Amino acid sequence: MSTVMNTTNTQAASPPDARSPEYVQWLAQIQRRKLLITASRIGVLAVFLAVWEILARTQVINPMLTSYPSAVLPTLVELFKTGDLTGHTWITFKATIIGFAVSMVLGVLIAALLWWSGFLKKVLDPFLVIANAMPKIAFVPIFYIWLGSEYSVYGMAVAISLFITIMVVYEGFQAIDPNKIKLATTLGASKMQVMRYVVFPGSVPAVIAAIKMNIGLSLIGVIVGEFQSSSAGLGFLIVNGSQVFKLNIVMAAIVVLAMLSAVMYLAVTRLEKAVQHRYA
């Protein structure tokens, strides 16, 4: 009797799976699609590397000018053993993060000022458009004279990403539903409170969009700065390798840049998911 009661209690304590067969099948399809996408990405990369290797080995393309994958890997190992790879990568990564952080903070603050003052927005709007349209590489010699070889790299990172931040974040501020602002004002909220409790939370998607653009733009600015004036970093490694026709070093640095970009992209994607979950 007690055995029957225990069995009954166990069955009552563990409710049956409420998922329908159709739902389980749908989940399986989603999982298979994710696996297929991952496998396809790996396949595309493998085909690209194989074609590159074959074309260089068969002299269809000049391996002296393009190198090939089987030569890049030993170069990466050698640079890692000597410490050059980690040192140059860290310098580029540090400059990218600093330039990105400065441009985001300044960009959001300036966008907030433009939203706060319509008069200021009308005055500065043409200058912002012109500054954003200008080729930023023209500033490299100026930054080199003003900031020196090290800090000119940071200046390039900020110059490339700052104006995009201002324009994207400001458009996010402007896209806030005016009825929400009117309601908050009617209830007695000050302009600062409207900014804090209505505009900023409602502009989170725009800020995330600016972050996704700026992390890549900051890296581009750092590499451009290192091309022109730096004595360290992955950009310097690329220029130095090309000057002495060591294309293995150039390709190795490009591979590390691709990996660095992928890591930063994944970090921003994680941040986006966390923020969306919080503000959903």
SEBA-559189 format. One record per residue (C-alpha): y, x, z. Coordinates in pm, whole numbers, plus 32768, in hexadecimal, padded with zeros to 4 digits. Example, Ala and Ser with C-alpha at 12.3 -4.5 7.8 and 13.67 -1.06 7.14 Angstrom:
% residues 2
7E3E84CE830C;7F96855782CA;
This chain:
% residues 280
800080008000;80F08113805D;809B81C87F1A;80F580957E4D;823E806F7F0B;829781DE7ED8;825281BD7D65;832B80867D53;844681317E0F;843382627D2B;844B81897BF7;857380CF7C8A;862382147CE7;860C82A17B87;86A681A67A92;861881A47933;86CF8254781B;87CD8157779C;8808820C7656;8791814E7526;86B981F5741C;87D981D87326;88C182917416;87BD83A3744F;879283C472D7;890C83DC72A9;892184F273AF;880A85AC72FD;88C7859071B3;8A0286197252;893E873E72E3;889887877194;89EB878070E9;8A78887B71E2;8950896171AA;8975893D7032;8AE789967044;8A9D8ACA711A;89848B387034;8A628B046F02;8B748BDB6F99;8A7D8CF06FE1;89F08CCB6E81;8B478CE66DDD;8B928E226EA4;8A3E8EB76E51;8A668E6E6CDD;8BC38F066CDD;8B4890456D86;8A19905B6CA1;8AE890326B64;8BE491306BE2;8ACD92286C2F;8A1E91F76ADE;8B5A92116A0F;8BC093526AC0;8A6393EB6AB0;8A4093A1693C;8B9C942C68F5;8C1792DE686B;8D3B93126958;8DAE946969C5;8D1D94A96B23;8E2895B06B5D;8F2F949E6B4B;8E7193806BF1;8D6994286CCC;8C3593516D1D;8BA292A86E50;8A9193A76E98;8B9D94B76EA9;8C8E93EC6F7F;8B9893B8709D;8B63952E70E5;8CDB955B70D6;8D08944A71DB;8C0694F272BB;8CAC96457291;8E0795BD72DC;8D7F9509740C;8CDA96457491;8E1A970F746E;8EE495FD7518;8FCD95D273F0;8F51947473A4;8F8293E67501;90D09497752A;9166941C73E3;90D692BF7411;9165929F756E;92C0930B74F8;92BF920673E2;923290F774C5;9330913D75D9;9455913474E7;93D38FEF744F;93B18F40759F;95088FB57617;95B28F5274D1;94FD8E0474D3;955F8DB9763C;96CC8E177606;96EA8D4A74C8;96458C197568;97218C20769F;98638C5B75DE;98018B6474D0;97B88A4975C4;98F88A8D7688;99D18A92754F;9928895774CC;997088AD7619;9ADE89137600;9AF28888749E;9A59873F7513;9B468736763B;9C7D87687567;9C9286BD7415;9DD9877673D3;9D2C88C87406;9C10885C731F;9D0388047207;9DBA894E7231;9C848A2D7235;9BA489717142;9C0B8A277000;9BF78B7970AD;9A978B2E712B;9A278AC56FD0;9AB78BFF6F31;9A268CE1703F;98CE8C447015;98DB8C6D6E99;99428DDB6E9F;98308EDF6E5D;98038F766FB5;979090C56F30;98FF91096EE2;993A9125705A;98439244708A;993A93647057;9A3F92B0712A;994B92797247;98D993E17229;9A3E945D7258;9A919365736C;99499360742F;9891949E73D5;973694CC7343;967D941C7460;975492EB74A8;97A692A5733B;96419224731C;968A911F7428;97CD90C87376;971090827234;96128FA672E6;97288ED67382;97F98EC77243;96D98E3C7175;96658D34726E;979F8CCC732C;98468BEE7228;97038B3971D3;96DA8AED7345;98398A5E735F;9812897D7231;96B388FD7281;96F788BA73F2;9847881773A8;97A4872E72AC;96A986D873BB;97C5868174A8;986985AA739E;972384F1735A;9719845D74B9;972982E174B2;9898828A74F3;9828814E75A9;9783822776B3;98C382EC76E0;998F81AB76EF;98A1811977F1;98B7824E78CD;9A33824C78B1;9A4080D97906;9975811B7A3F;9A78821A7AAE;99E183617A38;9AD3847D79F8;9AC8854778B8;9A118660796C;990E856979ED;98E484D97890;98AA8638780E;97B186897922;96E985477937;970384B677D8;975F85B876D1;969686E57745;954D862C7787;956E856D7641;95AB86AF757F;946D876075ED;93C9873B7493;94FA87DB73F0;94F388FC74E7;9380892F74A6;93C5892F732E;94D18A397364;93DE8B087433;92D58AF77322;93CD8B70721E;94788C7372F6;93458D307368;93008D8C71FE;946C8DC271A3;949E8EAA72CD;93758F7B725D;94078F8D70FE;95558FFE718E;94AF910C725E;93E991927135;952091947058;95DC924E7168;94C193487191;94B793807019;962093ED7019;966E949A715E;955394B87256;947F95E872AA;9361951A733E;92B193CF730D;91CF933C7203;92EE932D7109;932C949F7137;91B694DD7111;91B694236FC4;92E494DE6F3F;9264962F6FB7;910C95F46F1F;919C95896DD0;927F96BA6DBD;915697A96DD5;907396C76D01;8F84967F6E21;8F3F95186DBD;8E2695016EBD;8F2C95166FCF;900994176F1E;8EEC931E6EF9;8E79935B705E;8FD7930A70DE;8FE091D07007;8E8F91627096;8F14919071F7;904B90C87199;8F6E8FAE711D;8EA78FB37262;8FE78FB9732E;906F8E90726C;8F2A8DD372A4;8F348E12741C;909C8D9B7438;904F8C6A7363;8F2C8C0D7446;90098C387579;91138B5274E8;90078A557487;8F848A5175ED;90E68A21766D;911E89047578;8FE2885075EB;903F887B7759;91A087F97723;912C86D4764D;90328673775A;9141867B7862;924785BA779E;915984C976EE;
